[in-house]
Amino acid sequence: MYLFNNYCVRNIDADFFLDTNFWNILSDIQDPVWVENYKSLK
């Protein structure tokens, strides 16, 4: 649900990150705080 709400990707195995969402996720995954927060999601 988090990926859909923030990057419009419903299924990470089947959907693509499009438009600015692609650049947003690339930027976010380089931030250690974002990575830790993402890992803590249930």
N, C-alpha and C positions, 0 to 999 in steps of 0.2 A: 504494500500500500504506500509506503514511503517513496519508493521510486516513481510510482504513478503520480503521486501528488506533487512531487518536486521536478520530475523530468519527463513526465507523460509516457512512461514505460510500464506496461502492465505485466509483461512476462520477460524477464531478462534473457531467457533462452530463445525467445521467438521474435521479440520486438527490437526495433532499432532506436538509438538515441538520435533524434533529428534536430536540425536547425541549431539554435543556440543551446539547447539542452545537452548536446554532445560536448560543447566547450565548457559548459557549466560543470558537468560531471568530471571532466578531465581536470579542471581547476580544483574541484572539491576533493578529489581523491589524493591530491598532493598535500592536503592540509591534515596534519596528524590529529588535530582535535576532531575534525569531521570524521575521520576514519574511526577513531575510538567511539564517537557517538553512534556511528552507523553500526559498528560491531555490537553495541549494547542494545540495539533494537530487538524487540521480540516479535 
